[in-house]
């Protein structure tokens, strides 16, 4: 779920329908991981809790 756009997580039936914006978000997260060699948002030092 790390690559899922936030608006899709809030939807009544997440994963049922995709959007171009959601695809761009997911692609951007993957590119960020490749370029920065770390998990999404690791540079913010936010705990998973």
N, C-alpha and C positions, 0 to 999 in steps of 0.2 A: 504493500500500500504506500510505500515511500514515494512512488513515482506517480501517484494518482493526484490529479488536480483537486484542491480543497472543495471546489463547488460540486464535484462529483461525489465526494464523501458525504456531503450534506444532503444529497438527493434522496428522495424516498426509496428508490430502488437503485443503489449505487452499482455501477458497472453495466446497467442495462443499455444505456445510450451513451455514446461518446460524442465529443465535439472537436472541432478543429482547435479551439483554444486549449482544451484538455490535452490534445496530442502535442501541441507546442510546449505546454508546461512539462509534460513527461519527457519529451525529447531534451528539453533544456536541463532537467535534473540529471539525465544520463550524461550529457555533454559536460556538465559541471563536475560530475564524479570522475570522468576521464581526464579532464584538464587539471583539476586540483588534486587528483589521486586521493580522494577521501570521500566519506559518505556525505549525503546532502546536508548542508548547513553546519558542517563540523567546525567551521571557523567562528561560529557564533558562541561556542562553548555553552550550549544549552543542554541540560540533562534530559534524559528520556522521561523522567518523572514529571 
